[in-house]
Amino acid sequence: MTRIIVKELVWDKVNLEHIKKHNVSKEEAEEAKNFILHWKTHTNRYLVVSRVGSRLISMVLNRKSTGIYYPVTARDSGKNERRRVYDKEKKQNS
């Protein structure tokens, strides 16, 4: 698995309005840079899952350059994504 480090997220009007539709704020998305899990999607983007407060947030990122990513979307994590996080946390705590 490729390890990614997100140093900066690139914001514009389009992605800010899109994440707002999913009830995710820019601040929550910025906090989601410290992710628990990530994997590469079939479209060569990255899906990261992060804990933000009591929420699990999934964010799709498109790489612009080293450490700089464009957030395509951010939303509450789905059932399979949550299960992967719970499994990883369970392994770390045992």
N, C-alpha and C positions, 0 to 999 in steps of 0.2 A: 504494500500500500504506500502510495506517495504521501509524504508528510508535507503539509502546507502550513505556512505561517502567515497570518493575516495582519499586516501592519496598518493598512489603510483601506477604507471602503470609499468608493467613488459614488457620490450622490448626485442625482439630477431630479427634475420635476417628475419625470415618468416613474422612476422606481420609488420615490417618496409617496406618490399618490397610490401606487400599487400596493405597497405594504400597509398603507392606511386602510385599504379595503379589507385587509385581513386582521385589523385591529392590533397592529404592531407599530410601535413608535420608532422613530429614528434612534432614540436613546437605547431602546431595548435591542434593536438590531446591532448597534455599536457594541453593546455589552455582550452580544452573542458571538463576537470575534473570539472570545475565550471558549471555544467549543469542546465538547466531550468526545464526539465522534465525527468523522467525515468519510466520505467516499466519493469516487469519481462516477459521474452519471454517463449514460450512453451518448450524451451530446457533448462530452468533454467539459462539462461544468462540474462544480463540486457541490455536494449537499452536505451541509454541516448542521449538527444538532447540538443545541446549547441549553443550559439551564439558566433562566433569567428570572430571578425571584422564585416563585412557585411554578412558573410555566416552563414547558419545554418548547423551544422555538426551533423550527427548521428553516434554513436559509439556503437558497441556491445562489452560488457565486460563479461569476465568469472572470477568469484571470485576465488582467490587463498587462501586468508586468510583475516582476518579482516582488511579492508582498503586497501588491495592490490589486484589489478585486472589486468588481461591479456587482452589487447585490441585485439579482434579477427579481427575486421575491423573498418574502419572509412570512411565515405563518405558524400557527400552532402545529406541533408535530402530530403525525398520524399514529395509528395504533402500532404498526410494525416498527416505526422509528422509535417510539417510546419503549417498546419491548427491547430493542437493541441497546438502548441506553441503560435500562434497568438491568439487563444481563451483564453489561460491562461493569456497572457499579457493583453488582453482586460479586463478580469475580475479584474486583479490587478490594472489597471489604472482607474477603474470606482468606 
